[in-house]
Amino acid sequence: METLVIRGGHIVLPTGVIEADIVVEEGKIKAIGRNLEVLNAKVLDASGKLILPGVIDVHVHMREPGLEYKDDFANGTRDALQGGVTTVLEMPNTLPPVDTRERFLEKKKLLESKAYVDFGLYGVIHDGNIEEFEAMVNEGCIGFKIFLGPTTGNIPPPSQPVLYEALSKSGKYKVPLAFHAEEWDLVKYFTEKVKSSGRTDPLVHVDSRPPICEEIAIYRIGLMARETNAIVHIVHMSSCGAVDALKKLKNMGVNVTGETNPHYLLLDITDYKKYGPAMKVNPPVRGGRHKECLWKAVRDKVIDIIASDHAPHSVEEKTRNMWEASSGFPGAYTLLPLMLDAALRGLIPITYIPLLMSEKPAKRFHLYPRKGCLIPGCDADLVIIDPSREQVIDKNKMFCRNKITPFHGWRVKGVIEYTILRGNIVYENGVVTDKPLGVFLKPLRK
């Protein structure tokens, strides 16, 4: 592999911004410094540009196998790549679900030839497969997703005893458990209550899944995690109550992290009139004071990770009425552009981007220091950005089979010029490599 030197860029680290050169050899960062002399190297002039570590998106549903009519892994990882994401952690609620060692290995083999970015795989836990935990861990499972209510793939939530056992195994083997935290009995209760009113307006989804459903679920998980020394990650947090619960559990010493997504930070409850089912997700976008709580939690570092919850559906599924439309939309392509824009507009420091979207994800899922860092020895996963330019998010530039996003037409600051994966330039000024170079990642557990 040809030695690569990236000259004169502004390297954005969680600790600050420095102007320096980066030398890349054999897919790794070899050296960082000023005016480095390297013979026979390819040189990229990054003067005036920002250099970030490649984003690690810990929450994607690429839909393969079994749901390819929604999208597939090649499309999803190409969208990730052109959005500055170099690693994705793929969720297990495909068809069939990833709930045995054999299915884990089948999915790994299927996706390896289609991956345009590096990837890890979650397994799923339900009442019928807790005995598979160790076998999947031994094969390199990045963590386990636990759904407390029904989801795509119709995976049943685990009973309390199985949930406790999974948390115990998490503590024993140092494996993170990622939770969709909504108390399903309450969701059913509120849904039936709102439906009985005869309402069909866009806000029925918000009212049928109020914040109390999320808050109770987080406390229930956290209290059991405290007793079992489990490693817990709460995904797609959407409310003030969720933030309060996370903060209290951390103060109690629970090993818990929280994640939110750009749609909860940037969309508002008033946007339902404009976007309708296109912005329908679970939990719902709540806006208002909840949006402000989430921003404060990000700024105060209570929330640890920002991910996409990339979840494409068919056009037909997303254009039904609000009750029947599927929840979720593509997000890997817009994750970094939206958060970079927020930073360049002063909503958060630019140094929070590598912290929340690279370093902390890598550490939480045991990929650090291979991933998530810009120091010698790390994989050379880099994104080079021109902060002086603006772009308009265009769904038609997505590879996704069903191009639905509420962010279509949004003008954002900052343009991704290069994405580099393990030293390979895989995206350059609008052009994606025609060869999938991604590899499967096993966690670096001690």
Steps between C-alpha positions, in 0.01 A plus 500: 500500500629843403605732784261793533580841646219742583653844518410801708149419613332602824476173693192499722550299819283475812770698679535780245594592143858486372654582163723212393584240237386138522710215359316179413681171437349154450155625596611641836587847624879500509575853622345839569710817503598825330686505169563125490730387219401173337651365179299342218162572654167607356418846640156647571497874562257560788587865562201679647310172538379317808619144558281281719525134597257289301159487664392180676124465463402260778134470394406395147236271351627422149215245448697209356425208505128457445382859463682608187186660358565772761873520422821295510845506658690621194271802455500580869875484542560708186271766645690477827832538319399813309368639828838465674413182690779239488361244747143384557356272767217307339186412693369142517129534415528368147329188361596269649604686816858456620420286803732200464868441432415351161291799395772736620758324283262486202436873517870578544586293191217656298599859578879475478502522119253793497649731763627840383589589861625288789224341707411321819194286565255496789313194613153512655375350826151363563352225716591226254872555456673611820714184483653632175658801674849360551520336158423826321744691722773252406435564130551875540154637577543874561214501753135403533188698420203451729159622388255557784215504248425358153711626211577436135546123485241437775759416765325447836627691804674288763333416829636653820698186598666474157571873501670464839702204375610692189610791718693260723680354198575851378680574825685169496625519140529881472257510208280808448122462476322763289139565601202635314351636821123537482272324748280303264193451724478877538549558126208264433287677762562850362467385139158346565395812691597738217354273230167482681469879466481458122791735436713465185703823518882482481543534876326172581836325489649739756203467736490120473860465624544766774832555679395301808528180292866575433582622850361196682677261265837669558461484877399133486802412287732714710400355835558147375829611343610636836446159658675307224789735408369498144619724219193683372448734206166679461431572133300782335423706812224751427377669819579700811394203712748275321779751565409529868495121535839465329653766722368342820615153401849630424508670840407164654807344341319303228717425197260663255538721193238686302454568131286746310456569128498811281124486443431545872738797513400673177133424430212635707142408574381770260681320214242219495271727299769534233655153491227275640587126502839571338628602845324224693744312726488311829515661751333802336664833428362714785662839448438796732648465847608144423716624215661753733560233766677285245721784380593584859580134568726492193678821602537378861629159379217315670412350162805311381440411135321640197402238242262486204246222570514448122179306424369511142154381395325481167323806361169319537568428867593862573208663318216335689302691762674584826367194683604252235823651364825325593733667749849602391683648202854500353753689711857383436539740208388806698647423844831685474383781267219594741716489813791674328260778400384526863860536614591756233195702603617497862244264654782278630880530491655341190707279734179325607469339156802266540412445866134401457520340157840327497689465828216421739330256259833318451561478873147390586503214252861393556643618168744753650788562431465336160208728415378842609833677532755712317822387664786283372398135487130560435334395176528788253126570484472870416254756370624819333250787499492848352329710770478807273256338257131419534288229345135409467407151616364321194322166543567424134872468576427215740558142391212388722231313310220709656610861518295644785643750747350806671837670452473519121559861395670608825798731448796408720846643559802287419564271204661156526774485236673172591420191702799275568458142624813334639715721278291448186332802343150358460305822441629803314295808414175321429642176363479175699745217443361221285657232721372406848804507729326464835594222742331332794614628840536288809495695828828541689375366833754441773 
